[in-house]
Amino acid sequence: MFSIVKIGLAVTMAVALSGCFSDSGNSGQGPNLTLDFTTFVKAQVKATSNTGAPESLDRINFSFNDQNNPQAYDDLLR
């Protein structure tokens, strides 16, 4: 009987504590967006202004499709 109480207590504690751990990035703001990093950077450089608001990166997953392309950013420097 005592082992059943211990198991029941352990299960109850596990269920109670499972609500304490959450991913702070998943605050119910919708699904993550996946963007190509090069495309994102080029768009940000093009839209840069002294009064612009910073871009939130919390819900963005980047794909790095140009990591082996040394000319990926050449058109930004012209």
N, C-alpha and C positions, 0 to 999 in steps of 0.2 A: 504494500500500500504506500509506503514511504517513497519508493522509487517512482511510482505513478505521479505523486505530488511533485517530486523534483523535475520530472519530465514535463509535466504541465506548467510548472513555474518557468522552466527554461524556454518552452515554446511561447508562453505569454510574454516573457521579456524580449525574446527575439522579434516577435510581431510588434511590440511597443517601440522597440529601438529602431526598427526598419523605417519608421516614419521620420526619424531624426536625421537621416542621411539623404540628401538630395543633391542633384547636380545644379550648382548655382547658375550655370549657363542655360539650363532648361527651365525658364520661368514662364512657360506657356505662351511664348510670343510667336508661335508658329514654327514651321519647319526650318531647318538650316538651309542656307543658300550656298550652292557650290559655284565658285567663279574661277576662271582662269586668272592667275596672279598677274601675268603680263598685261592682259586686257584691263584688269582693275587698276593697275598702276598707271597705265597710259590715260585712262579716263580721269583719274584723280589729278594727274599733272595737267591735263587739258582744262579741267574745271577749277583749278587752283585760283583762289582770290584771297585778298587780305582780310575780308570780312566774312568769308564762308565758314559754315559750321563744320566741325570735325565729323568725319564719317565713322559711324559705329561699326566695329568689326566683330561684335559679340556673336552674331548668328551666321557668320560667313566661314565656310570651309573653302580653302584655296586649293586649286589643282596647279601643279607646277609643270606645265607642258613644255616650257622653253628652257628647262634647266641645262640642256646640252646645246643650246643655240646662242653662241656668243654675239650674234647680231640682233638679238631680240629687242634691244632698246636703242638701236642705232637711229631710228627715225625720231626719237625724242631729243637727240643732240644736234639736230640740224637747225 
